[in-house]
């Protein structure tokens, strides 16, 4: 199959002449009421005669606006794409007194939102098989969704899924820090606060970034967050970290019950995810295929062309496998 993807070369020009006009013309944005009535924003686009319908579950701090290039690539290659901004980030409602807080009460809330999104927004417009694509935190949300609703998606692709995070502290240390943080919040009589060492949004220079080797894509990401300040998000709260630990333990304990056919990309140069734990979990999933991407940093969908393109070829091959109009 010949797939075509955007390139880092002249990417700013590609955005101006192709991606942004595509967004204006072909992408629909909307909102629905998620768990407990919070407004959850989403976007979608459907090409003529799509191969299948893809739902994207994005990572922490992300908005669907950050996915414009990836969505454009999927659409150009014949996939219908639906994506939501998880509660507490992106353009969706923020959940605490401080809009910069990375906060969630429980990862079950993310799962509730995703299932509501699929049932109420995606399924009425679905064409072809329904497939899931996830990045990072979105991979943890995706795995929990597959656990709760095993037949919702025909197959899934998880890039750098958050099945473990660095620093990989011993459980007793992590739990002690979380308990202390929650106690500090109670003493201050506040609903939540940043975990130790976490701060509001900081735009790190490219030289300090551990997300991508692509200077061009990193610059576009930072420019977007400078221009669209509503999507900025700071560090994690103690509550989010507590919820994340519970979610990752549940995924590891239940890995054998996650039976959806799945391709998992593990970025070998990832300094955010605990790859050792991630790969251990994947090996316990009965229908999961692990693909290690040498040298790659955390964000495979915005990596340099040399790393991104083979990943996207493999992703599109996997999603189109066995489809009558895509094989």
C-alpha positions in Angstrom: 0.0 0.0 0.0 1.3 3.4 -0.9 0.7 5.9 1.9 1.5 9.6 1.7 2.5 11.7 4.6 3.5 15.3 5.3 7.2 16.1 5.7 9.2 18.3 8.0 10.6 20.1 4.9 8.7 23.4 4.6 6.1 22.2 7.1 5.1 25.8 8.1 4.3 26.4 4.4 2.3 23.1 4.3 0.3 24.2 7.3 -0.5 27.5 5.6 -1.3 26.2 2.2 -2.8 22.7 2.9 -3.4 21.7 6.5 -5.1 24.9 7.8 -7.4 25.2 4.7 -8.2 21.5 5.1 -9.1 22.1 8.7 -11.4 25.0 7.8 -13.1 23.1 5.0 -13.4 19.5 6.2 -13.2 19.4 10.0 -16.3 19.8 12.2 -15.8 20.9 15.8 -18.4 20.4 18.6 -19.0 19.7 22.3 -21.0 17.2 24.4 -21.7 16.8 28.1 -19.4 14.3 29.7 -19.5 12.6 33.1 -20.9 15.0 35.7 -21.9 17.5 33.1 -18.5 18.8 32.0 -18.2 20.1 28.5 -16.0 17.9 26.3 -14.8 19.3 23.0 -14.2 17.2 19.9 -13.4 17.4 16.2 -14.0 15.0 13.3 -13.5 14.7 9.5 -14.9 12.1 7.1 -13.4 11.6 3.6 -15.4 10.1 0.8 -15.7 6.3 1.1 -13.4 6.0 4.2 -11.5 2.8 4.8 -12.6 2.8 8.4 -13.3 5.1 11.3 -10.5 6.0 13.7 -11.0 7.4 17.2 -8.0 9.2 18.7 -7.3 9.3 22.5 -4.6 11.9 23.0 -1.9 12.4 25.7 -1.7 14.6 28.8 -1.7 18.3 28.1 -2.8 17.8 24.5 -5.6 19.2 22.5 -6.9 18.1 19.1 -5.4 21.3 17.7 -2.0 19.7 18.3 -3.1 16.8 16.1 -3.8 18.8 12.9 -0.9 17.3 10.9 -1.6 13.7 12.0 -5.4 14.1 11.4 -4.6 15.5 7.9 -2.3 12.6 7.2 -5.0 10.0 8.2 -7.7 11.8 6.2 -5.5 12.0 3.1 -5.0 8.3 3.4 -8.7 7.5 3.5 -9.5 7.3 7.2 -12.4 9.0 9.0 -11.0 10.6 12.1 -12.8 11.5 15.4 -10.9 13.0 18.4 -11.9 14.5 21.8 -10.1 16.7 24.2 -10.0 14.9 27.5 -11.6 16.6 30.5 -9.4 19.1 32.3 -7.2 19.9 29.2 -7.3 21.2 25.7 -10.5 23.1 24.9 -12.6 21.0 27.3 -13.7 22.2 30.7 -11.0 22.6 33.4 -11.9 20.9 36.7 -10.3 22.9 39.5 -9.9 26.5 40.7 -6.6 26.7 38.6 -7.1 26.1 34.9 -3.4 25.1 34.7 -3.8 22.1 37.0 -3.4 18.7 35.4 -6.2 17.1 37.4 -8.6 14.2 37.2 -10.6 12.5 40.0 -10.3 9.1 38.4 -9.3 7.7 35.0 -12.8 6.1 35.0 -14.1 9.6 34.2 -11.9 9.7 31.1 -13.2 6.3 30.1 -16.8 7.4 30.7 -16.3 10.4 28.4 -14.6 8.3 25.7 -17.5 5.8 25.6 -20.1 8.5 25.6 -18.2 10.2 22.7 -18.2 6.9 20.7 -21.8 6.0 21.4 -23.3 9.5 20.9 -21.1 11.3 18.4 -19.0 8.7 16.5 -21.3 5.7 16.0 -24.1 7.6 14.2 -21.5 8.7 11.6 -19.3 5.6 11.6 -18.3 4.1 8.3 -16.4 0.8 8.2 -14.8 -0.7 11.2 -14.3 1.3 14.4 -10.6 1.5 15.4 -8.8 3.2 18.3 -5.5 5.1 18.1 -3.9 6.3 21.3 -0.9 8.3 22.5 0.7 8.2 26.0 -1.9 8.9 28.7 -4.5 8.3 26.0 -3.1 4.7 25.8 -3.9 4.1 29.5 -7.4 5.5 28.9 -7.7 3.3 25.8 -6.6 0.2 27.6 -9.1 0.8 30.4 -11.8 1.4 27.8 -11.0 -1.9 26.0 -11.2 -3.6 29.4 -14.6 -2.1 30.1 -16.0 -2.4 26.6 -14.1 -5.3 24.9 -16.2 -5.2 21.7 -16.3 -1.4 21.1 -13.3 -1.3 18.8 -12.2 -3.9 16.2 -8.5 -3.1 16.7 -6.2 -0.6 18.4 -2.9 1.1 17.9 -1.1 2.5 21.0 1.9 4.8 20.7 4.1 5.2 23.8 1.2 4.0 26.1 1.4 5.2 29.7 1.5 1.8 31.5 4.3 3.0 33.7 5.9 6.5 34.2 9.3 7.8 35.1 10.8 8.2 37.6 9.8 4.6 38.4 9.8 5.1 42.1 9.3 2.1 44.4 5.6 1.8 45.3 6.2 2.7 49.0 8.0 6.0 48.0 5.4 6.9 45.4 2.5 6.2 47.7 4.1 8.1 50.6 4.6 11.2 48.4 1.1 11.0 47.1 -0.4 10.6 50.6 1.7 13.6 51.8 0.6 15.7 48.9 -3.1 14.9 49.5 -2.6 15.7 53.2 -1.0 19.1 52.4 -4.0 20.0 50.1 -6.4 19.1 53.0 -4.4 21.3 55.4 -4.6 24.2 53.0 -8.3 23.4 52.6 -7.9 23.4 48.8 -9.4 20.9 46.4 -6.1 20.1 44.7 -2.6 21.3 44.2 0.5 20.6 42.1 2.5 17.5 43.0 6.0 18.2 44.4 8.2 20.0 41.8 5.3 20.5 39.3 4.6 24.0 38.0 2.3 26.0 35.7 2.9 25.7 31.9 6.6 26.2 30.9 7.7 26.3 27.2 11.0 24.5 27.3 13.5 25.3 24.5 14.0 22.6 21.8 17.5 21.8 23.3 15.9 20.7 26.5 12.9 18.8 25.0 12.6 15.0 25.3 9.5 14.7 23.1 10.8 14.8 19.6 13.9 15.0 17.4 12.0 17.2 15.0 13.0 20.9 15.5 10.3 21.9 13.0 7.4 20.0 14.6 8.5 21.1 18.1 8.6 24.8 17.1 5.1 24.4 15.6 3.8 22.8 18.8 5.2 25.6 21.0 3.9 28.3 18.6 0.4 26.8 18.8 0.4 26.8 22.6 1.6 30.4 22.6 -1.1 31.5 20.2 -3.9 29.4 21.7 -3.3 30.0 25.4 -6.6 28.4 26.5 -5.0 25.0 25.7 -2.0 25.5 27.9 -1.7 23.1 30.9 0.8 22.9 33.7 2.1 20.0 35.7 0.2 17.2 37.4 -1.7 17.5 40.7 -1.3 15.0 43.4 -4.8 13.8 42.6 -4.0 13.2 39.0 -0.9 11.2 40.0 -2.9 9.2 42.5 -5.5 8.4 39.8 -2.7 7.5 37.3 -1.1 5.1 39.7 -4.4 3.4 40.3 -5.1 3.2 36.5 -1.6 1.7 35.7 -2.0 -0.9 38.4 -5.4 -1.9 37.1 -4.1 -2.2 33.6 -1.1 -4.3 34.7 -3.3 -6.5 36.9 -5.9 -7.0 34.1 -3.6 -7.2 31.1 -4.7 -10.8 30.2 -8.3 -9.6 30.0 -7.5 -6.9 27.3 -8.1 -9.1 24.2 -8.7 -6.5 21.4 -6.1 -7.0 18.6 -3.5 -4.3 19.2 -0.3 -2.9 17.9 1.9 -1.2 20.5 4.7 1.2 19.5 7.4 1.5 22.3 9.7 4.5 21.7 13.2 3.3 22.7 14.5 6.7 23.6 11.4 7.6 25.8 12.4 9.4 29.0 8.8 9.9 30.2 7.4 6.3 30.1 8.8 3.4 32.1 9.4 1.2 29.0 10.4 -1.8 31.1 7.0 -1.9 32.8 5.2 -0.9 29.6 6.7 -3.9 27.7 6.0 -6.3 30.5 2.3 -5.3 30.5 2.1 -5.6 26.7 3.6 -9.1 26.7 0.7 -10.1 29.0 -2.0 -8.9 26.6 -3.0 -11.9 24.5 -3.5 -10.2 21.1 -1.0 -7.4 21.4 2.0 -7.0 19.1 4.9 -5.0 20.4 7.0 -2.9 18.0 10.1 -1.1 19.4 11.0 2.1 17.6 14.8 2.6 17.9 16.1 6.0 19.0 12.6 7.6 19.1 11.6 10.0 21.8 8.1 10.0 23.4 6.0 11.6 20.7 6.0 9.3 17.7 3.3 11.2 15.8 5.4 14.4 15.8 8.8 12.8 15.5 11.4 13.5 12.8 10.4 12.1 9.4 13.0 9.3 9.6 11.2 7.9 12.7 7.6 9.2 12.1 7.1 7.9 8.6 7.9 4.2 9.2 5.7 4.4 12.3 2.8 5.8 10.3 3.3 3.3 7.4 3.1 0.5 10.0 0.0 2.1 11.7 -1.9 2.6 8.4 -1.0 -1.0 7.3 -2.2 -2.4 10.6 -5.5 -0.4 10.5 -6.3 -1.3 6.9 -5.4 -5.0 7.3 -8.2 -7.2 6.2 -10.5 -4.3 5.2 -12.3 -4.9 1.9 -11.4 -1.5 0.6 -8.1 -1.2 2.3 -6.2 -4.5 1.9 
